């Protein structure tokens, strides 16, 4: 069979530790990556820049947050502030003449350093108390950006990102920006796929399940909690820089408010905690669902000849969108990744009767 687990036996540690153990899955991933590379030649420029490009960057941000929330079990309600630090710092660095390759790394380090300061709260508190402390980071960064003209130019100012090159290649068209976002997202995805196989990933999982028990087993919970904040904030800052340079091509304070942090957390939870594919699915749902529901509500109202006011019409997609997320969390709390895993497990034994593992 093309997609079967039966008869696949691994006789080495390397085979057992492989990320994709089934040959069919390796072909699927290769096919998806090939389709991603060919997308600029297969879809219109509108779909490329309006849908695929932002989805890749938001997936990268969701993956970065998932490392902290899913793998380490630490809540963060101010992740948009982390991305804002990366976006503004990278913009100012490139304007000052720093090469983009160095700027994106330095902005990630700066985001990681500031995120680490608020990560120290995780050493003393957890749960809702930690959520409030990270929420304070969101408000503090928002206030700083709006009231320090040297950073943003003012609360209503817009900073245009300068032209830049990557490895001496000018990034001055939509194709180049798309491939840069694709490379960044793929790099973070591969990194997280490998994290779970390392001692660092196993330590994060132990801290997530029960930090006291992990400490008894010899895991330095303080160190690994701070490392989770450090790495996640660094990746988030780099995602914020890509969002500014590849998608918005400008930076404004409105791009990184609290609602963005809530949307990012929704991507992680709806997609599936500690799941790489779940971050992609969650980002797709949160990003595309309002667009689809808005177009669907407008088409349905027009087809039925209903006269709906503009304000009510703008609220109907939001109501449906909220109900959709609530429905996912109610009927499948483990997220879209679990639904995908159920489908995958079904085909692993198809056409025989699927047996539930106890």
C-alpha positions, 0 to 999 in steps of 0.5 A: 500500500502507498500509505501504510505503517504495517510492515515498516520496521526500523532496525537502527536508532537513526531510523527510529529518530527520523522525523518522517518515518513513512516514505509516503510522508516524505514524498508528501512533504517534498511535493508540498515544498515543490508546490510552494517553490512553484507557487509564484508561477502557478497563482496570480500576484494577488493571491501570492502577495495577499494570501500565501505570503502573509500566511507563511509569515504568520505561520512562522510567528505561530511556530515561534510562539508554539515553542514557548506555549506548546513545548514549554507550557508557558503562556504569553499574551504579549507576543505581538510586542516581541514582533514589534521590537524585531520590526522596528529594530530591523528597520532602524538598523537597515536604515543605518546601513547594517546589512539585512542578514546581520540586522535580522539576527541582531533584531532577534537578539534584541527581541530575545533580550527584552523578552527574557526580562519578562521571562524572569516572571516565569521563575516565580509565577505561572498560569494566569499570573504569568499571563498578566506579566506578559500582558504588561510587556505588551502595554509597556512596549505599545506605550514606548513605541507611541511615546518615543519619537526616536523609535516610531516617529510618533503615534501616527507615524509610518516608517517605510522600510528601506530597500535591502539585499540578501546575499547581494540579491536585491529583494525588490519584487514580490517573487523575491519577498515570497521566497525570503518568507518561504525560506524563513518559515521553512527554517523555523519549521525544520528547527522545531521538528528537530527540537523535539528530538534533542535533550533541549526539547525533552527538557522543555516537555518535562517542564511543561508536564510538571516542573517540580517533577522535572526538577526532581529528575535533575532538569534545571527548570529555571534555565530551560524556562528562560531558554524557552523565552529566549529562543521563542522571542528571538524567532518572534523578533525575526518573524516581525522583521520579515512581516515588516520587510516582506509584507507590510513594507512599512511599520506602524504601531497599529500593526502590533497591538494586543489583538495581534497577540490574541490572534497569534495565541489563537493560531497556536491553540486552535492549530494544536499545542506542540505541533508543527503542522498545527501551527500552519493549520491554525494560522490558515484558519485564523487568517483565512476564515474571516476572509472566507466568511465575509465573502460567504456572508455577502454572497449569501445575503445578495443571493437571498435578496436580503438588505443587511446594514453595513455594520451588521454585515461586518459583524456577522463574519466575526460572530461566525468566526468566533463560533468556529473557533469555539466549536473547534475547541469544544469538539476537538480541544487538541486542535486541528493537528489532532484532526489531521492525526486522526485522518492520518491514523485511519489511512495507516491501516486502511482498508482494514478496520481502524483500531483505537490504541489504548 
